[in-house]
Amino acid sequence: DREWFIGTDDTEEWAKAVTDTHVKSLFSFSNSTSDDGSLSYTALHVDMVTAIVHVVELNDAAVRGLWASLSWELFYATNDDEERYSIQAHKHLLRNLCVQSADPPLGYPISISQPSTVRTL
């Protein structure tokens, strides 16, 4: 059936099937050995669906204005409450994302770390 691709997800055929508009479903079954020697199996099933995506463009002056108001709030009004209202307010300006994108000390620092594994019982 042309609407299905069955194969491993680490091949070039898989990559081609992902971009093929005739393929509606992909299925992969693979196994791997962990560091402790145990064998694990993975099944992956992906279906093509229509997704509605909203794309926005923010006015750079609006973002700089948000950063300026945050500066005033933090430095002059001395509001250091971690859950301050202004960070989470105004969903139409995506205020939370704009504030997070500001350079420290206003926003959040960019941090990159190696992946870590947490073992559970």
Salt bridges, closest charged atoms under 4 A:
GLU12 OE2 - LYS16 NZ 3.48
ASP36 OD2 - ARG119 NH2 3.52
ASP47 OD1 - HIS45 NE2 3.02
ASP60 OD2 - ARG64 NH1 3.12
GLU73 OE2 - ARG84 NE 3.61
